[in-house]
Amino acid sequence: MKLDNLTLASASPRRRELIKALGVPFSIFTPMVDETLRSDKPEALVNLAIRKAQSCKGEGVVVSADTTVAIDGRFWGKPTDEKEALAMLLALRGREHLVITAIASLFQGRLASSCCITRVTMRRYNKSDAVTYIASGEAMDKAGAYAIQDSSFRPVASCAGCYLNVVGLPLCALVRDLKKLDFHLENLSLPEECQGCQIKDLPVPL
């Protein structure tokens, strides 16, 4: 089955740019759902992505995603204010954590879902670097209060796994799930940054 139309259930400008790599016409739907996670487990993140997809009235296959930072047995989403953003950045500084993105793809009542995991180590930036970054406004709409691709702050020392997962949409996992729904994407060339992914199948009933 050819993928002719897609609805991205996300307000993220970064996901919007990344999904263009599929070369498929798409529309944007901003889901209005409670983003509170029920637990600090990947299944809870998948459930949230599914709720976002289910809330969408778009055409074709609906794709949704949610990204979190996992450290010390806790999940961190987007900071609620600048104080929390600073606390997140200082707690992550010089340490390793996981970035987990859950994806849900919904088409005519059929669902494919998975999680992509990347191991990230932050550099030892100082507090003033973090404060300056937060003041720029760039920290507030991102899980863990940082963007790996930020060329000024440069928060990340290294990452093992899918780089695009940390940006917010692992195309490798998405393509894999779309194939489960019988869409043919064999001729698609994924970006080099979308390699080495650790993908887990976490099916959750609708």
C-alpha positions as CSV (number, residue, x, y, z in Angstrom):
1,M,0.0,0.0,0.0
2,K,1.4,3.4,-1.0
3,L,1.6,6.1,1.7
4,D,-0.1,9.1,0.0
5,N,-1.3,11.1,3.0
6,L,-0.3,11.6,6.6
7,T,-1.4,13.6,9.6
8,L,1.2,14.5,12.2
9,A,-0.5,14.9,15.6
10,S,2.1,17.2,17.1
11,A,2.7,20.9,17.5
12,S,6.5,20.4,17.5
13,P,8.3,22.4,14.8
14,R,11.2,20.0,15.0
15,R,9.0,17.0,14.2
16,R,7.4,18.9,11.4
17,E,10.8,19.4,9.8
18,L,12.0,15.9,10.3
19,I,8.9,14.2,8.9
20,K,9.5,16.0,5.6
21,A,12.2,13.4,5.0
22,L,9.5,10.9,4.2
23,G,8.6,12.8,1.1
24,V,4.9,12.4,1.8
25,P,2.2,15.1,1.8
26,F,1.2,15.8,5.4
27,S,-1.0,18.0,7.5
28,I,-0.6,19.1,11.1
29,F,-3.0,18.5,14.0
30,T,-2.4,19.8,17.4
31,P,-3.7,17.3,20.0
32,M,-5.4,18.6,23.1
33,V,-4.9,15.8,25.6
34,D,-3.8,15.6,29.2
35,E,0.0,14.9,28.9
36,T,0.4,13.7,32.4
37,L,2.3,10.4,32.5
38,R,0.7,7.7,34.7
39,S,4.0,6.2,35.6
40,D,7.7,6.3,34.8
41,K,7.6,3.4,32.4
42,P,7.8,3.3,28.6
43,E,4.3,1.8,28.4
44,A,3.0,5.1,29.9
45,L,4.8,7.1,27.2
46,V,3.3,4.8,24.5
47,N,-0.2,5.3,26.0
48,L,0.3,9.1,25.8
49,A,1.3,8.9,22.1
50,I,-1.7,6.7,21.4
51,R,-4.1,9.2,23.1
52,K,-2.7,11.9,20.9
53,A,-3.2,9.9,17.8
54,Q,-6.8,9.0,18.8
55,S,-7.7,12.6,19.4
56,C,-6.8,13.5,15.8
57,K,-9.4,13.8,13.0
58,G,-6.9,14.0,10.2
59,E,-6.8,12.1,7.0
60,G,-4.7,9.1,6.1
61,V,-2.4,7.6,8.7
62,V,-2.1,9.5,11.9
63,V,1.4,9.7,13.5
64,S,2.0,11.0,17.0
65,A,5.0,10.9,19.2
66,D,6.1,11.9,22.7
67,T,9.6,12.3,24.0
68,T,10.9,12.1,27.6
69,V,14.3,12.1,29.4
70,A,14.8,9.3,31.8
71,I,17.3,9.6,34.7
72,D,17.4,8.2,38.2
73,G,14.3,6.1,37.6
74,R,12.2,9.2,36.7
75,F,10.8,10.6,33.5
76,W,11.2,14.3,32.7
77,G,9.1,16.0,30.1
78,K,9.1,19.7,29.3
79,P,9.8,22.1,32.2
80,T,6.8,24.0,33.6
81,D,8.9,27.1,34.3
82,E,12.4,28.5,34.2
83,K,13.2,27.4,37.7
84,E,12.4,23.8,36.8
85,A,14.3,24.1,33.5
86,L,17.4,25.2,35.5
87,A,17.0,22.3,37.9
88,M,16.8,19.8,35.0
89,L,19.9,21.2,33.3
90,L,21.9,21.2,36.5
91,A,20.8,17.7,37.4
92,L,21.8,16.4,33.9
93,R,25.1,18.2,33.7
94,G,28.0,15.9,33.1
95,R,25.8,12.8,33.5
96,E,24.4,10.1,31.3
97,H,20.6,9.7,30.7
98,L,18.2,8.0,28.3
99,V,16.0,9.8,25.8
100,I,12.9,7.8,25.0
101,T,10.5,8.6,22.2
102,A,7.2,6.7,21.9
103,I,5.6,6.6,18.5
104,A,2.0,5.7,17.6
105,S,0.8,5.2,14.0
106,L,-3.0,4.8,13.5
107,F,-4.7,3.8,10.3
108,Q,-8.3,2.7,9.9
109,G,-8.4,1.4,13.4
110,R,-5.1,-0.4,13.2
111,L,-2.3,0.6,15.5
112,A,1.5,0.2,15.4
113,S,3.6,1.5,18.3
114,S,7.1,1.4,19.5
115,C,9.8,3.2,21.6
116,C,13.2,4.4,20.5
117,I,15.9,4.8,23.1
118,T,19.2,6.8,22.9
119,R,21.9,7.0,25.5
120,V,23.0,10.6,26.0
121,T,25.9,12.1,28.0
122,M,25.8,15.8,28.7
123,R,28.9,18.0,28.8
124,R,30.0,19.8,32.0
125,Y,28.6,23.2,31.2
126,N,28.5,25.8,34.0
127,K,25.5,27.3,35.6
128,S,25.8,30.6,33.8
129,D,25.7,28.7,30.5
130,A,22.4,27.1,31.5
131,V,20.9,30.3,32.7
132,T,21.8,32.1,29.4
133,Y,20.3,29.2,27.4
134,I,17.1,29.3,29.4
135,A,16.9,33.1,29.0
136,S,16.9,32.6,25.2
137,G,13.5,30.8,25.6
138,E,14.8,27.7,23.8
139,A,14.6,25.4,26.9
140,M,10.9,25.6,27.6
141,D,9.3,23.4,25.0
142,K,11.8,20.5,25.1
143,A,12.0,17.3,27.2
144,G,14.8,17.7,29.7
145,A,15.0,21.4,28.9
146,Y,17.5,21.1,26.1
147,A,17.9,20.6,22.4
148,I,20.8,18.4,21.2
149,Q,21.0,20.4,18.0
150,D,21.5,23.8,19.7
151,S,24.7,25.2,18.2
152,S,25.2,27.9,20.9
153,F,24.6,25.9,24.1
154,R,25.9,22.6,22.7
155,P,24.7,20.7,25.8
156,V,25.6,17.1,24.7
157,A,29.0,15.6,24.9
158,S,28.1,12.3,23.2
159,C,25.1,10.2,22.2
160,A,24.9,6.5,21.5
161,G,22.0,5.5,19.2
162,C,19.6,7.5,17.1
163,Y,20.4,11.3,17.0
164,L,17.0,12.1,15.5
165,N,15.4,10.4,18.5
166,V,16.9,13.0,20.7
167,V,15.7,15.8,18.3
168,G,12.2,14.3,18.8
169,L,11.2,12.0,16.0
170,P,13.2,8.8,15.2
171,L,12.3,8.2,11.5
172,C,13.8,4.7,11.7
173,A,11.2,3.6,14.2
174,L,8.4,5.4,12.4
175,V,9.2,3.8,9.1
176,R,9.4,0.4,10.8
177,D,5.9,0.9,12.3
178,L,4.4,2.2,9.0
179,K,5.6,-1.0,7.3
180,K,3.7,-3.0,10.0
181,L,0.6,-1.2,8.7
182,D,1.4,-2.5,5.2
183,F,2.7,0.8,3.8
184,H,5.6,0.4,1.3
185,L,8.6,2.6,2.0
186,E,11.4,0.4,0.7
187,N,12.9,3.2,-1.5
188,L,13.2,5.7,1.3
189,S,16.7,6.6,2.4
190,L,16.8,7.6,6.0
191,P,19.2,10.4,7.1
192,E,22.6,9.3,8.5
193,E,21.6,10.8,11.9
194,C,18.9,8.2,12.2
195,Q,21.0,5.1,12.7
196,G,21.9,2.7,15.5
197,C,18.5,2.8,17.1
198,Q,17.4,0.7,20.0
199,I,13.7,0.0,19.2
200,K,11.3,-1.8,21.5
201,D,7.8,-3.0,20.5
202,L,5.4,-2.1,23.2
203,P,1.9,-2.8,21.8
204,V,-0.9,-1.2,23.8
205,P,-4.6,-2.1,22.9
206,L,-6.7,0.7,21.6
